[in-house]
Amino acid sequence: MHVRGRHAYRGRTQRGGALAGHLIVAEQYGDPIPEPSGLEAIQRDPEVDEVARILVRAERPGKAKRINIMMDEALIEAIDRIASNRSGFLSDAARMAIAARRETVTR
């Protein structure tokens, strides 16, 4: 993935979210997810003025597991009004919350 912008930190956070989303969609469509590669495995493009290379954290999607949780009834109704898939919505929300908390820890 290529990032363009003035701030390397912003590019790192944007790429982390993009990579996580790509992995989720790839898993949903049954596309193979390659093993992570090191920076040395990525060839340089002679037409690009490279400023930095960064590692981006992403979780490989796992197998779905049924769980039983308690949640405020009004919150469930609000989710159902905007989402066609409650489990998918809650999974996406959990991923976003985890990513946001990781970002506050690494700052």
HUHU-V642023 format. One record per backbone hydrogen bond with DSSP energy under -0.5 kcal/mol. CO is the residue of the C=O (numbers start at 1). NH is the residue of the N-H. Records with the same first field share a line. If there is no record, write none. Layout:
CO->NH, NH
This chain:
6->8
7->11
8->12
9->13
10->14
11->15
12->16
13->17
14->18
15->19
16->20
17->21
18->22
19->23
20->24
21->25
22->26
23->27
24->28
25->29
26->31
27->30
32->34
38->41
39->42
41->43
44->46
45->48
48->50
72->76
73->77
74->78
75->79
76->80
77->81
78->82
79->82, 83
85->89
86->90
87->91
88->92
89->93
90->94
91->95
92->96
93->97
94->98
95->99
96->100
97->101
98->102
99->103
100->104
101->105
102->106
103->107
